[in-house]
């Protein structure tokens, strides 16, 4: 289900109060409108975990913030792996200078190499996150995952992706390829508050994206509990025994999940 773009009020004062008001209103609309899609997303996650799969999360740019929300955080699911363009250097042996290329996300073959480095199992679920949903490496990763039989969950802005042309040679966009789409309801360009004379300030997609991710995790945990499966979740490493307990849980997925901070 598509959620209407959150920027409904047009011009107005640019201040904290307005952003808080409109941001909270967007979250209120989102939690109702996205309920069915969250339920479907949660089923994908729960099925993956029951099948001893790993949730493979990928995004570039600021969408990496949402990848961190999926993979490796306190209160989150243990069988989750973060895929990053930096993996080309961290695990792929490339020289760090390769990351200096501002157009690296548009280079063909990058997603295939990242997929290879992640070495996913057939039952792994891919969660691909992109506000625009049109960057070459994003669509390439989605295509690569689908061609290899993985289920695909997308987190994107339908308002933005419908307003811009496809960037991949196939003409496809992330939302075209996903089994389930979570629409973050961010407006085209992401920023919420219009400025006098043009432009806008204060991005919305992180706020709404966090809500969607955590709603899906909560629903997936409920599904696992309902079927008699205990959700494998992280405890904060900053509480007594948390670090040691997390390491014990991670042993089941040894070699399949990476927790490099950079």
N, C-alpha and C positions, 0 to 999 in steps of 0.2 A: 504494500500500500504506500502510495506517495503521500508525504506530508507537505502541506503548503509551505512556501518560503516564509521564514519568520519575520522578514522585514516588511511589515504591513502598514506601519504608521507614517511612512514617508519622512520628510524632514521634521526636525524638532530640536530641542536642546541637546547638546553633546556633553553629557556628564555621567557620573557614576550611577545616579539614580535611574536615569533612563535606560542605561544598559542593563542594570539589575532588573528593572521592571520588564523589559522586553525579553531578556534572556530567560527569566523565570516563566514568562508566558509561553515562550517557545518550548521549554521543558514540559510545561503542563500539557500543551497540545501534543507533544511528541509521545508522552507516556501513554496516552490513550490511542492515538492514531497508529502507533507502531506495535501495538500489543500482539496482533496476529503474526507479524513478521518476526518479532522477538521469540514467540513460541516456536516458530519454524526454525529459527537460528539455533535455539537451545536444543532442539531435537537433533540437529546435525552435530552439535558439540557432544551431547550425551552419547549418541551412537558411536562417535569416534572414540571416546574414552572407554566405553564398554568393549570395543573391539581392540583394545590395547593400542590405540592410535595416539598420535601427537597432533596438537593444533599448531599448524605452521603459519605464523603471522608475518605479513610483509607489508611495508609501506615505505615511502620515501618522503623527503622534506619534513614538514611538520606533522605529517601523518605518522611518523615514527613515534610520536607521543602516544598515539592510540595503540601502536604495536606494543609499547611498554605497558600499557594498561592491560593487554591480553596476556603477555608472556612474562612470568617471573616476578610477580609482585605479591606482597602479603595479602592474604584473603583471596588470591587467585588460584587458578588450577595449575597443578604441577606439570602435567604433560603438555607443555606449551613451549614452542621454540620461536625465537626471534630471528628472522632473516633480514639482513641489512646489506646495502651495497658495500659497506665497509668489510663484509665477509671476503670480498675479493682480495683484500690485503691480509686480514686477520687469519684466514684459513686457506686462501687460494694462492698464496705466494706472490701476488702482484706487488710491484713497488708502490709505496704510499703515494707517489706522485700521480698515480692513476686517478685518485680521488680529487685531484685539483681540476679535472675537466668539468666545467659547468654543464656540459651537454652529455655527460656520461649516461644520464637517464634515458637519453634518446638513442643510444647506441644499440644496434641489434645484437643479440646473443648474450647480453648481460644477464637477463633473467634465466636463460638456460644454464649459464655457469653457476649462478646462485642456487638454482634448484639442485644441480649436481653436487655442490658443496654441502647442502643441507641433507642430502641423501634420504629423502622421506620414504616411509613405508607406504604400501598401497592403501592402507586404511587411514592414513593421515588426512585430516581436514585442512584445507587452505583458507585462511582468512586474509583477504587482500583489502587494504585500506587506502583510499585516495579520495580527497574531496572532489576533485574534478573528474576522476575516473577515466582520463584520456591519455595520461603520460605513456610513452612507448613501453618502458620497462614494466609498468603496472599491467598493461594489457597483455604484454608478452608473458608475464608470469601467470596471469589468469589462463591464457590459452595453453601454456605449457602444462599447468596443473590439470586442466580439463582433458587435454589430449591423453594424459596418463591415468585417467580414471578417478581422479580425486574429486570429492565434493568441494564446492566453492561457496564461501560466504563473503559477500562484499559489504563494506561500509563506505558509503559515498553520499554526495549531495545530488539528488536527482534534479533539483532546480538548476544547479551549475552544469551538470553533464549534458542536460538537454539543450543548454543555451550555447554550447561551444562545439566546434567540429572535432571529429575523431583525430587523434594524433598518430594512431597505428596504421600501417599500410593496409591492414585487413579492413579498415573502416569500422571495426568493432570498438566498443567501450566496455569498461569493467562491468557495468550493470547488465549489459547484453549477455554476459557469459555466466553470471552467478546462478547458483541454485536458489539462493535466498539473498535478497538485497535489504540491508538496513539503511534507510534514508535518514541522514542526520539533520535534514530540514534547514541546512544553512543556505543563505541566498547565493546567487551568482557572485563570485568573488569573495565569498565567505564573510566579509566585514558587515556588521549589522547597522551601524549608525551613519547615516548619510551626512556628509559635510557640505556646507554652503559652497557653491561653485563647482561641485563634483567631487567624486571620491567618497570613501567611507572608512570608518575606523572600528576596531573591536571585533575580532573574529568570533564566530559562534561555534564552529564545527568541533572544537575540542570539548566545549561544555556539553553539547548534545551527544558527541561521540562517546564520552565517558559514560553518560547515562545509558546509552544503548548497549555498550559492552557489559556494564555491570548488571543491567537487567537480564541480558542473555546468560551471563554466568550464574546469576541467582536462579533463573528458570532451569538451566541445565543441572544445577546442583539439586534442585527439587525433583527433577525427573530421575536422577540417579538414586536419590533416597527412596523414591517411590518404587523403584525396581529392586531395592535391597542392596544397592551398591553405594559404598561410602565414597563421597567425592574426595579425590586426592587434592588437598588444598594446602597452600603455604601458610605457615604461621610467621609472624614477624620475627626476623632474626634478632631483633632487639628486645625480646622477652626471654627469660630463662628457659633454656632447652630448645628454643625455636630453631636456631641454626643447626643443631645436631639432628633434630627431628626432620628438618627439611632435607638434609643430606641423605637420611635414611629413605625418605620417599623418592628422592631422585634416583636412587640406585636401580629402581625398576626400569628407568628410561635411560640408563647409562649409554652414552655415545649418541643419543638422539636429541638431547636438549642442550643448549649452550646458554651460559649465563654471563658472557663477557659484557662488562658494563659500558665499554666505549662504543 
